[in-house]
Amino acid sequence: MSLPDDENHRETGGRIPIARPSEADRDKAGLERAKHRSSGLRQSAEETMEKTRQSDSADQATLGPDGEDLPEAGRRRSG
């Protein structure tokens, strides 16, 4: 039984070469990881903005037309 006598076999010294990802594949994988990270950050930022909007709306409900705090939340002063 003889070993194959091709160029690849000679370059590796008879060892089986380990497949390694190309630079393009590594770049693509890096971009995919970055997309996943940024989408998670975007979702977190959107949730924070929504909470802020809700909080601001609640604050507005306790203010009178001139921006003063109302004695009771949501009620306007009479007279």
N, C-alpha and C positions, 0 to 999 in steps of 0.2 A: 504494500500500500504506500503510495507516494503522496507527498503533500503538493498542493497546487503551486505552480510556479508562475504566479502572476505578480505584477508590480506591487499591488497592495500588500500581498503576503510578504514580499521582500522588505517593504518599508516598515512593516510592523514587527519584523523579526520573528514571524510565525505566530505572534499573539493575535487574538481576535480584537480588533479595534472597538472601543466603546463609543457608541453614538453620542455625540454632544450636540446641543442645540446650536443652531447658527446664530450669528449676531442679530440677524433680522428677527428670528424667533424669540430671542431674549428681549429685544426691544418691544416686540408685539406683546409679550407677556407682561412687561413692565407697564405698558400703556393700559392693558386690561386691569391690572392692579390699581393703577392711578384712577381709572374710571370708577371702579367700585368704591375706592376711598372717597372720591369727590362726590359721588352720588349719596353716600352716607352723610357726608358733611352738609350737602345741600338739603337733605331731608331734615337734618337736625336744625339747620338755620331756619327752614320754613316753619318748623314746629315752634321754634322760639319766637319768630315774628308773629305767628298766630296767637300765641299766648300774650305777647305784648299788646297786640290789637285788642284782644278781649279785655285785658287789664285797663287799657286806655279807655275803652268804651264804658267800662264799669266806673272809672273815675269821672268821666263826663256826666254820667247819670247823677252824680252827687254834687255837681256844680250848678250854680244859678247862671242866669244869662250874663252877669257881669264877672263870672269866674270865681265868685265867692262860694265857700262851702255852704251847702244847705243844712238847716238844722237837723233834718231827717233825710236820709238818702232817698233820692228820687222825688222829693216834694219841693215845690216852689213856695217861696214866701208869699203870703197874702198881703196885699195892700201896701 
